[in-house]
Amino acid sequence: QYWLYVGSTGVGSYNIYQASQGTSTSKTVSGLPSSGTIYVRLWSYISGSWQWNDYTYKAGGGTKAVMTSP
């Protein structure tokens, strides 16, 4: 079982999204900010207890353009 938090106000926040994912290992989250920091906490139910990992992403990075031919 998995539970997902996505927020923008600090580690463990879930002001953007929070819900049980059941056993699904993929989720598309809409409404992400175009700038700032996004905090994700992924909960996993292991051996009778909930454990989590935290992830931090920088929004709005983008990629610099390159020329591939003259």
Secondary structure, 3 states (H helix, E strand, C coil): CEEEEEECCCCCCCCCEEEEEECCCCCCCCCCCCCEEEEEEEEEEECCEEEEEEEEEEECCCCCCCCCCC
